[in-house]
Amino acid sequence: MFPRAFSELRALLLLGFPIIVSNLAHSAMGLTDIYLVAPLGPEAIGAVGLGGNVFFGIGFSCASVLLCLDTLVSQAIGRGDRPYAARVFMQSLGLGACVCAFAAIAMLFTVGKLDRAGLEPSVVPLAKSFVLWTVPGLPALFFTFAASKYLQAHDRSLPVMLIAVFANVFNYGFDVVLIYGRFGFPALGVEGAAIATTCARWVMALGFALVLWRSDYPLRRKDLGYDRVLWNQMLILGVPAAAQVALEIGLFVMAGFLIARFEADALAAHYVMLQLISFTFMAPLGVSNAVSVRVGHAIGAGLLREAAFRGKVAIGFSAAVMSLSSLALIFYGRELAHMFGARESTTLAFLALVPAAAAFQIFDGVQVTATGALRGVGDTRSPFLANVFCHWLVAFPIALYCGFSLGWRAPGVWLGLSVGLISVALMLIAVWVRRSRRLSFS
């Protein structure tokens, strides 16, 4: 049992480690933006955090329609049908373009409503400016999302990592230039952070285009366009996956809007914490992406018991990694807050959030890995239903009650988030256990 588990874990990490590093690099862009604007004050931190949440809340949620590639492409590779995998990718570009246009309209609409959201007045104009400058990066986000899924399904995660790391270095350098004004450029502050990150996303898109152009994959121009049957398949898998991501991200975006009704220090502490746990979350997210491919390959090859085993190993590994992350947050919370140059009042507000944030990190890792395993077998509906119930019918009412009715403010909101993620994880584990039994006895 243990040699088999070790062998699977090794294979999972060979695929997953570059994905993890790539995800960390993506998250580091948000961390870099907040870190570099921190000297400008808590209003700047809150604006960049809020603006980034709006971008990812809408952009990443919509792009998650393309999570259908995890199922369709990996299962096609598993059964040896590379031409079909290539056709799915080319069709996904057309679908992605349509959804991208919708995301851009939704973001512009949201910007127009920020004035009426009851936010801290000093944060609103900065947040609006940040969001507007990130909208041009949406097409790049969608293309890189699809291209990374396609490459990962071919067990080529190393180029994904290298491109993300290079883009992150580019983002840091350009951030310094545009935020504070270097080499003759004006000091743009929060706007500079948004422009630099948008440019970095286009650098990533160019990198993926070059990798695909120089690859030997059978990408054909005639596979572009509209294939009704294939689009239906992609939408059947992709819409629940995107809705699940939107529900989860939406809860955190809503939490940001709720906490923005409190003092600027509470909002700054919220976004510092959110960036930190988003950074550590990239590890189980990478494992989730890898296990969806590993399970999909096994399903495509007809190895159903192996698919069940691969999911179990991945879920256990994510739980162990996130346990260490929770301990680090508990013991080094003050030091982590100081990394962002937070003043003492912001640090105290940050430390008040630590118990709830540390509690749900383990379950967050478990639920996202279970979601990836389920996606590998073609089940995107269960995570969607779990998120509807646990996040919005359980977590959100608790956050409102504890944060406002009980007067616990930001820590009360985070308690609600914690309860929601724990509930989702327990529900998805139950679904995966039932699914594994079916696979094992098929």
C-alpha positions in Angstrom: 0.0 0.0 0.0 2.7 2.5 1.1 5.0 1.9 -2.0 2.0 2.3 -4.2 0.9 5.5 -2.5 4.5 6.9 -2.6 4.7 6.1 -6.3 1.4 7.9 -7.0 2.5 10.9 -4.8 5.7 11.1 -6.8 3.8 11.1 -10.1 1.4 13.6 -8.8 4.1 16.0 -7.7 6.1 15.6 -10.9 3.0 17.1 -12.7 1.8 19.2 -9.8 4.9 20.9 -8.5 5.4 23.1 -11.6 1.6 23.9 -11.4 2.0 24.8 -7.8 4.9 27.1 -8.5 2.9 28.6 -11.4 -0.1 29.2 -9.1 2.2 30.7 -6.5 3.6 33.1 -9.1 0.1 34.1 -10.1 -0.8 34.8 -6.4 2.5 36.6 -5.9 1.4 39.2 -8.4 -1.4 40.2 -6.0 0.9 40.0 -3.0 3.5 42.2 -4.9 0.9 44.8 -5.7 -0.3 45.0 -2.0 3.3 44.9 -0.7 4.5 47.7 -2.9 1.5 50.0 -2.3 1.5 49.4 1.4 3.7 52.5 2.1 1.0 54.6 0.5 -1.4 53.8 3.4 -4.3 51.4 4.3 -6.5 53.1 1.8 -4.2 52.0 -1.0 -4.0 48.5 0.4 -7.8 48.3 0.6 -8.2 49.6 -2.9 -5.8 47.2 -4.5 -7.3 44.3 -2.5 -10.8 45.3 -3.4 -10.0 46.0 -7.0 -8.1 42.7 -7.3 -11.1 40.8 -5.8 -13.5 42.4 -8.3 -11.2 41.4 -11.2 -10.8 37.8 -10.0 -14.3 37.5 -8.7 -15.6 38.2 -12.2 -12.7 37.4 -14.5 -11.5 34.2 -13.0 -15.1 33.0 -12.3 -16.0 33.5 -15.9 -12.7 31.9 -17.2 -13.5 28.9 -15.1 -16.0 27.8 -17.8 -12.8 26.5 -19.4 -12.2 24.0 -16.5 -14.1 21.7 -18.8 -10.7 21.2 -20.5 -9.5 19.3 -17.4 -12.1 16.6 -18.1 -12.4 16.5 -21.9 -8.7 17.0 -22.8 -7.2 14.7 -20.1 -9.7 11.9 -20.8 -8.9 12.2 -24.5 -5.2 12.0 -23.8 -5.8 9.0 -21.6 -7.5 7.1 -24.4 -4.8 8.2 -26.9 -7.0 10.6 -29.0 -4.7 13.7 -29.3 -6.5 15.1 -32.4 -9.7 15.3 -30.4 -7.9 16.9 -27.5 -6.5 19.6 -29.9 -10.0 20.2 -31.3 -11.4 20.7 -27.8 -8.7 23.3 -27.1 -9.3 25.2 -30.4 -13.1 25.2 -29.7 -12.5 26.5 -26.2 -10.8 29.6 -27.6 -14.1 30.6 -29.3 -16.1 29.9 -26.2 -13.6 31.8 -24.1 -13.8 34.9 -26.3 -17.6 35.0 -25.9 -17.4 34.6 -22.1 -14.5 37.2 -21.9 -16.8 39.8 -23.5 -19.4 39.1 -20.9 -16.8 39.4 -18.1 -15.6 42.8 -19.4 -19.2 44.1 -19.4 -19.8 42.8 -15.9 -16.6 44.4 -14.6 -17.5 47.8 -16.1 -21.0 47.5 -14.6 -19.6 46.7 -11.2 -17.2 49.7 -11.3 -20.2 51.9 -11.9 -21.9 50.6 -8.8 -19.0 50.9 -6.3 -20.1 54.4 -5.3 -23.4 53.0 -4.1 -21.9 50.0 -2.2 -21.5 51.9 1.1 -17.7 51.5 1.1 -15.1 53.6 2.9 -15.2 56.8 0.8 -11.4 57.2 0.6 -11.1 53.7 -0.9 -13.7 53.9 -3.7 -12.0 56.2 -6.3 -8.7 54.2 -6.0 -10.5 50.9 -6.3 -12.4 52.1 -9.4 -9.3 53.2 -11.1 -7.5 49.9 -10.3 -10.4 47.8 -11.8 -10.6 49.9 -14.9 -6.9 49.4 -15.7 -7.2 45.6 -15.2 -10.0 45.2 -17.7 -7.6 45.1 -20.8 -5.9 42.1 -19.2 -9.1 39.9 -19.4 -8.4 38.4 -22.9 -4.9 37.5 -21.8 -6.3 35.8 -18.7 -8.7 33.7 -20.7 -6.1 32.6 -23.2 -3.5 31.7 -20.6 -6.2 29.8 -18.6 -7.1 27.6 -21.6 -3.5 27.1 -22.8 -2.3 26.1 -19.3 -5.0 23.5 -19.0 -4.1 22.1 -22.4 -0.4 21.8 -21.7 -1.1 20.3 -18.2 -3.2 17.6 -19.7 -0.2 16.7 -21.9 1.9 16.4 -18.7 3.8 19.6 -19.8 3.5 21.7 -16.7 7.1 23.0 -16.8 6.5 25.6 -19.5 3.5 26.8 -17.5 5.7 27.3 -14.4 8.5 29.1 -16.3 6.1 31.5 -18.1 4.4 32.4 -14.8 7.7 33.0 -12.9 9.0 35.2 -15.7 5.7 37.2 -15.8 5.9 37.6 -12.0 9.4 39.0 -12.2 8.3 41.4 -14.9 5.3 42.5 -12.8 7.5 43.3 -9.8 9.9 45.4 -11.8 7.2 47.2 -13.7 5.3 47.8 -10.4 8.3 49.6 -8.9 8.6 51.7 -12.1 5.0 52.7 -12.3 3.9 52.9 -8.7 6.8 55.2 -7.5 8.0 56.6 -10.8 11.3 55.5 -12.1 13.3 56.0 -15.3 11.3 59.1 -16.3 7.8 57.5 -15.7 5.3 59.4 -13.5 4.5 58.0 -10.1 1.0 56.5 -10.7 0.4 54.8 -7.3 -2.5 52.3 -7.4 -3.1 52.9 -11.1 0.6 51.9 -11.7 0.1 48.6 -9.9 -2.9 47.8 -12.1 -1.2 48.7 -15.4 1.9 46.7 -14.5 -0.2 43.6 -13.7 -2.2 43.9 -16.9 1.1 44.1 -18.9 2.4 41.0 -17.1 -0.7 39.1 -18.1 -0.1 39.9 -21.7 3.5 38.8 -21.3 2.2 35.4 -20.1 -0.2 35.2 -23.0 2.7 35.8 -25.5 4.7 33.1 -23.7 2.0 30.5 -24.0 1.4 31.4 -27.7 5.1 30.8 -28.4 5.1 27.4 -26.6 2.0 26.2 -28.5 3.3 27.5 -31.9 6.6 25.6 -31.4 5.0 22.4 -30.1 4.2 19.4 -32.2 0.5 19.2 -31.1 -1.9 18.9 -34.0 -3.5 22.4 -33.6 -5.4 23.2 -36.8 -7.0 26.5 -37.8 -10.0 24.6 -39.3 -10.8 23.5 -35.7 -11.7 27.0 -34.8 -15.3 28.2 -35.0 -18.4 26.8 -33.7 -19.1 23.1 -33.1 -22.5 22.8 -31.5 -22.0 19.3 -30.1 -18.6 20.2 -28.6 -19.8 23.5 -27.2 -22.7 21.7 -25.5 -20.3 19.3 -23.9 -18.0 22.1 -22.7 -20.9 24.1 -21.3 -22.5 21.1 -19.6 -19.2 20.6 -17.7 -17.9 24.2 -17.6 -21.0 26.1 -16.4 -21.4 24.2 -13.1 -17.6 24.5 -12.6 -17.6 28.2 -13.3 -20.7 28.7 -11.1 -19.0 26.8 -8.2 -15.9 29.1 -8.5 -18.1 32.2 -8.8 -20.0 31.2 -5.6 -16.8 30.6 -3.7 -15.0 33.7 -4.9 -18.2 35.7 -4.7 -18.5 35.0 -1.0 -15.0 36.4 -0.4 -15.8 39.4 -2.5 -19.0 40.0 -0.6 -17.0 39.6 2.7 -14.7 42.4 1.4 -17.7 44.6 0.8 -19.0 43.9 4.2 -15.7 44.6 6.0 -15.3 47.8 3.9 -18.1 49.2 6.0 -15.8 49.1 9.0 -12.6 51.1 9.5 -9.8 51.2 6.9 -7.5 49.1 9.2 -10.0 46.3 9.2 -10.3 46.3 5.4 -6.5 46.4 5.0 -6.1 43.5 7.5 -8.7 41.6 5.6 -6.9 41.9 2.3 -3.5 41.2 3.7 -4.9 38.0 5.2 -6.7 37.1 2.0 -3.6 37.5 0.0 -1.6 35.4 2.4 -4.1 32.5 2.5 -4.6 32.8 -1.3 -0.8 32.4 -1.6 -0.7 29.2 0.5 -3.9 28.0 -1.2 -2.0 27.8 -4.5 -0.4 24.5 -3.3 -3.6 22.5 -3.0 -5.0 24.3 -6.0 -2.0 23.0 -8.0 -2.6 19.5 -6.6 -6.2 19.9 -7.6 -5.2 20.7 -11.2 -2.8 17.8 -11.2 -5.2 15.3 -9.8 -7.9 16.2 -12.2 -5.4 15.3 -15.0 -4.3 12.2 -13.3 -7.8 11.0 -12.6 -8.9 12.0 -16.1 -6.0 10.0 -17.7 -7.0 6.9 -15.7 -10.7 7.3 -16.6 -9.8 7.7 -20.3 -7.6 4.5 -20.1 -10.3 2.6 -18.3 -8.4 2.2 -15.1 -11.3 3.0 -12.7 -9.8 1.7 -9.5 -6.6 3.6 -10.2 -8.6 6.8 -10.6 -10.2 6.3 -7.2 -6.8 5.7 -5.6 -5.2 8.8 -7.2 -7.9 11.0 -5.8 -7.5 9.6 -2.3 -3.7 10.2 -2.3 -4.1 13.8 -3.5 -6.7 14.7 -0.9 -4.6 13.3 1.9 -1.5 15.2 0.7 -3.3 18.5 0.5 -4.7 18.1 4.0 -1.2 17.6 5.4 0.3 20.6 3.5 -2.4 22.9 4.7 -2.1 21.8 8.3 1.5 23.1 8.2 0.3 26.4 6.7 -2.2 26.8 9.5 0.4 26.3 12.1 2.7 28.9 10.4 -0.2 31.4 10.5 -0.9 30.8 14.2 2.8 31.1 15.3 4.0 33.8 12.9 0.9 35.9 12.3 2.5 39.2 13.6 5.6 38.7 11.5 3.6 38.0 8.4 1.6 41.2 8.9 4.8 43.2 9.3 6.0 41.8 6.0 3.5 44.1 4.3 4.6 47.1 6.3 1.3 47.1 8.2 1.1 49.7 11.0 0.3 48.5 14.5 -3.4 49.1 14.3 -3.6 47.1 11.1 -1.5 44.3 12.6 -3.9 44.1 15.6 -6.8 43.8 13.2 -5.0 41.1 11.3 -4.2 39.1 14.4 -7.9 39.1 15.3 -8.6 37.2 12.0 -6.0 34.5 12.6 -8.1 31.9 14.5 -10.8 31.7 11.8 -8.3 31.8 8.9 -6.1 29.1 10.4 -9.1 26.9 11.1 -10.5 26.8 7.5 -7.1 26.5 5.6 -7.0 22.7 6.1 -10.6 22.3 4.9 -10.0 24.7 2.0 -7.2 22.5 0.8 -9.3 19.4 1.1 -12.3 20.8 -0.7 -10.4 22.2 -3.7 -8.5 18.9 -4.2 -11.7 16.9 -3.9 -13.2 19.2 -6.5 -10.3 18.5 -8.9 -10.7 14.8 -8.4 -14.4 14.9 -9.1 -13.7 17.1 -12.2 -11.4 14.4 -13.5 -14.3 11.9 -13.5 -16.6 14.5 -15.1 -18.6 15.5 -12.0 -18.7 19.3 -11.8 -22.3 19.4 -10.4 -21.5 18.2 -6.9 -19.1 21.0 -6.1 -21.5 23.5 -7.4 -24.4 22.2 -5.2 -22.1 22.0 -2.2 -21.1 25.7 -2.7 -24.6 26.9 -3.1 -25.7 25.3 0.1 -22.7 25.7 2.3 -21.4 29.1 1.3 -24.6 31.0 0.7 -27.2 29.3 2.8 -24.9 28.6 5.8 -21.7 30.8 5.7 -23.2 34.1 4.5 -26.0 34.3 7.1 -23.5 33.4 9.9 -21.1 36.1 8.6 -23.9 38.7 8.7 -25.1 37.7 12.1 -21.7 37.5 13.8 -20.2 40.5 12.0 -23.1 42.9 12.5 -25.8 41.6 14.8 -23.4 40.3 17.5 -21.0 43.2 16.8 -17.9 41.0 16.2 -17.2 43.0 13.0 -14.4 41.6 10.8 -13.6 38.5 12.9 -17.3 37.6 12.9 -17.4 37.8 9.1 -14.3 35.5 8.9 -16.0 33.0 11.3 -18.8 32.7 8.7 -16.2 32.1 5.9 -14.6 29.4 8.0 -17.9 27.6 8.7 -18.7 27.6 5.0 -15.4 26.1 3.9 -15.5 23.4 6.5 -19.0 22.5 5.5 -18.1 22.3 1.8 -15.0 20.1 2.5 -17.0 17.6 4.6 -19.8 17.4 1.9 -17.3 16.9 -1.0 -15.4 14.2 0.9 -18.6 12.3 1.4 -19.3 12.6 -2.4 -15.8 11.4 -3.3 -16.0 8.4 -0.9 -19.2 7.4 -2.6 -17.8 8.0 -6.1 -14.6 6.0 -5.2 -16.6 3.0 -4.1 -18.5 3.0 -7.4 -15.2 3.2 -9.3 -13.5 0.5 -7.2 -16.3 -2.0 -7.8 -17.0 -1.2 -11.5 
